[in-house]
Amino acid sequence: MLNHNFLTTRDWSRAEIDALLDTAASFKREHPGPMLSGKSVALVFFNPSLRTRTSMELGVWSLGGHAVVLEPGKAAWPIEFTPGAIMDGDAEEHVREVARVLSEYCDLIAVRKFPGFQDWSVDRLDTAINAFAEHATVPVMNLETIEHPCQELAHALALRERLGTLENKKYVLTWTYHPKPLNTAVANSSLLIATKLGMDVTLLCPDERYLLDERYMTASRKNAEAQDGSLTVTHDIDAAYEGADVVYAKSWGALPFYGNWSNEQPIRDQNRHFIVDERKMALTNNALFSHCLPMRRNIKATDAVVDSPNSIVIEEAANRLPTQQAVMATLLNTTTPALAPTSTPKRKHTHA
Ligand code: CP
């Protein structure tokens, strides 16, 4: 069912993404009122968060709704996701019940569940959020799994606010060093949204082993083709930065070493020079710099870059709030008719 959920921007059209961004921008100009009055949202966090949790809780509250935060395995029961599992391990209940019970209480379920980092062929199935989407009878929203679509919207809005039109601006997603192998979610999402918005996108990474999953490379190439943009891969740092309008930094683990991370460590240790610094930024077209946060200073980017007037890291983080409000209001069909999506969200019943 198109647009019942917000799991990925891959199944939201350019027009639908633009409408979400327009809605978020309108929320920033003028508070939209109690659009979520009488609505409740379950926020299911399997992993830590600063920005996502704060912006979701406050975003729901600010629109007159109520958010319930659940942390399975901590103050909520551990959950099993495997269909047909013989549940003799730690999990006390199955997602089949969890999703349906939460659907009885809440109007929307939002989930953060990072991958397990052991087997990419398993993690790429994104089983947990897809199970929630399959079994819930209310819309489901992705708060970061192997994609981070909410970050995409906040990033896109920040770019739009600074640059105006984004079409054919040179956008560089640069891999950076980090002592640990990190999730590919934000990198996947960066390519998806930058290509969806028609930018000329360069993926800069140490070598072919740091390419992203073919699902995201292919989807991004298709986006670029549809929007008259481009997607280029390079391992040449200076060539990537040359003339860039946007530099987006992120670290991620190389997929061929997934689950065998000790074998990747020497490679990543050799690539500390991918740090975003003043010399590289000087090659750009006065580029904006951003990162999704959290970010290790002077590892991924120097203090001078992060603190420069071209850094939009705080603007991007701030935009999490109105963009997620726009997603929730759209999924729950509580925006004004002019801003409503073309499809009607599935609702089993309405709350008073
Ligand atoms: N960028 C982001 O999602 O931040 P948190 O992990 O703090 O939520």
Residues whose N, C-alpha, C, O or C-beta is under 5 A from the ligand:
A	BS01	CP	P48 S49 L50 R51 T52 R53 C292 L293 P294
